[in-house]
């Protein structure tokens, strides 16, 4: 069994030679960072979501919603376009 650890100030690379698994850890936020906060963030009200809910914008509440009002079935079976 052999372990190789390479450590720098910000990043760690661990290689487990027995199972040939490479694990890389890096500091800081991971993934895409979008605009955050009330001025730019996207908030979806999903409190009444059901199977097949489609996200839509409700202007009366100024909110994106996912609920039983708009689903895959309501769009296909007599949807209001």
Secondary structure, DSSP 8 states (H G I E B T S, - for coil): --EEEEE-SSEEEEEETTTTEEEEEESS--S-----STTT---EE-TT--TTB--EEETTTTEEE-STTSBHHHHHTT---
